[in-house]
Amino acid sequence: MAEITRVPLQPIAKGSLTKLWLGVFIAVLVGLGVAWSAAPKGLDVETLVEGTGPSPSAEDVVFVKYVGKLADGTEFDRSQEIPLPVPGIFPEGNPLPLDSMVPGFREGVMQMQKGGKYELFIPAEQGYGDAPPPGAPIPAGADLLFEVELVDFMSREDFQRRIGILQQAMAQQEAAATEPAQ
């Protein structure tokens, strides 16, 4: 039969266990700090004025008033006053179909509610990335900051139907203006 050699355990020095747990805690904190600082900063929507009701979907057309800026504060775009609203047909604001917007803008607006004002931070990866539109004052790899007021939104189908109504009304006005007086 084989004999087993016994090795006596040495007692743990007073305070060693506390030092061990303190070391583990510090290592975890350092790891979390490194992970947080290395993580890409994502889309951020900050509410300036609370809106009400539902939020738009990715297929909707939104009516917004906005100012677009670069991270250094340089303004690169602003909504323009257009010959809308047409009472009963279109609300105020610039109509933007969400399905044709950059991913960050689309995702951010889908978190907004009608009547609210928001600040939207879009990291370059969710904006134009390294390929901004030709001739745009947006440099490659630029993060974008928008101040957006969501005036209203509607489905793409409803928007197209209302455009048809507007075109018919304009054609009737034009025909009435060109008829000779009888």
N, C-alpha and C positions, 0 to 999 in steps of 0.2 A: 504494500500500500504506500502511496506517495504522501509525503508530508507537505503541508502548506506552511509557508513561512509567513508569520504574522508580522505586520509593521504597525507599530502603535501610531495613532493619530495625534498630532500635536494640537494643543488647544489654540483657538483663534485668539489673536491679541485683541485686547480691549479697544474698541473703536474701529477695527478693520472692516466689519460688516457695514457700518455706517459709511465709511469711505468708499467701499465697493458700490453701494447703492447710489451714492452721490455721483460717482464717476459714470455710472450707467445713465443717470438722469441728465447729466451734462452732455454726454455723447448723443442722446436722443434729441436734446434741444439743438445742438449743433447740426445734426442731420436734418431736422425740420427747417432750420434757417437756410441751409444750403439748398434744399429742395424748393423752398418758397422763392428764394431769390433767382433760381435758375428757371423756374416755371414761366412759360410765356404768359404775358398779361393779356387777358381776354377781353371780350366785348363787355362794356359796362354801360348800364342805363341808370342815370340818376334822375329822380323825379324832382322837378322844380315846382310845378303846380299839379296837383292830383287831378286826373281825368275821371270820367265816369263811364260805366257801361262796359260792353265787350271790347275785345282787342281785334284788330284786323288779322286776316289770314294771309298766307303767302300769295294767294291769287287775287287779292283785292287791289283796288286803286285807292290810294290815300290822297287826301287833300291836306297839304302841309304848308306851313311857313317855316323857313329854316335859314340858318347861317352856318356855312361850313368853314372850318379853320384848320390849319396845320397845328402841330403840337407847340410850335413857337408863337402861336397867336395870329399868324398871317391869315387873313381871310382869303379864301380861294373861290367861294361860291355863295350866292344868296338867292333866295326865292324872289321872283319878280312879280310885280302886280300885272295880272293878265286880265283880259276883258271878261273874266268870270268874277264874281258869281252871276249867274243868271237866275233870278228869283224863281224858285220852284223847280229848277233843273239842276244847277250846280251850286255847291257851297263855295265859300272863299277858299283861297289857298291854291297852290300849284298841284295839279293832279300828277301823281307818280304811280305807275303800275309797279307793285312790289316785285313781281316776277322778273323784272328787267333791271333791278337795282343790285348793287354790290351785296354780297352775302351779309356783311355786318350791318348794313343799313336795314336790309329786309328783316333780319333777326331782331334788331333793336326795336324797330317800329312795331313788330308783332307783339312786343311786351308793353306797348303804350295803350292808353285809353283815350277815347274821344274827348276833346276839350283840354287835355293835359299839355303841359310844357315839360320838356325833358332835355337833359344833356346826355349825348350819346358819344362814347369813346369807342372808336373802331380801330383795332390794331391793323397794321399794314397787311397781315396775312388774310384778314377778312375784308379788306378794302380793295385797293388797286394793286397791292403787292409791289413787285418790281416792274410792272407794266401799266403805268397810268395812261389815261387817254392821250393820244397825240395832241400836242399844243396846250395841254392842261397845265396850270401852274402848280401841279402836285408833283413833287419829286418822287423818284422810285424809292420804295421802302418806307413811305411816310405814313405815320399814324394820323388818323383823322378825328376831329372833334366837331360835333354838330350840336347846335341848339335847335330843337325841333318842337313846333307846336302842331299837334295832330288836331286839325279842325274837324275833319270828318273822314269817312271811308265808305266804300260801296263795292259790290262785286264787279268783276270785269264785265259781266253780261249787262248789269244795270247801267254801268258807265257807257257801254256801246249803245244801249237803247236810248239813253238820254242824249247822246251825240246825234243820233238819228232824229230825235224830236227837235233838237236845236237846228239841224240842217234843214228840216222841213219848214220850220218857222222862218228861217233866213230866206229860203227860196220863195215863200209866200210874200214876205216883205219886199223882196226884189221884184217879184212879178207885179205887185200892187204899185210899186214906184214907177215901173216902166209902162203901165197901161195908159193909153191916151185918155185924157179927160173927156167925158161924154156930155 
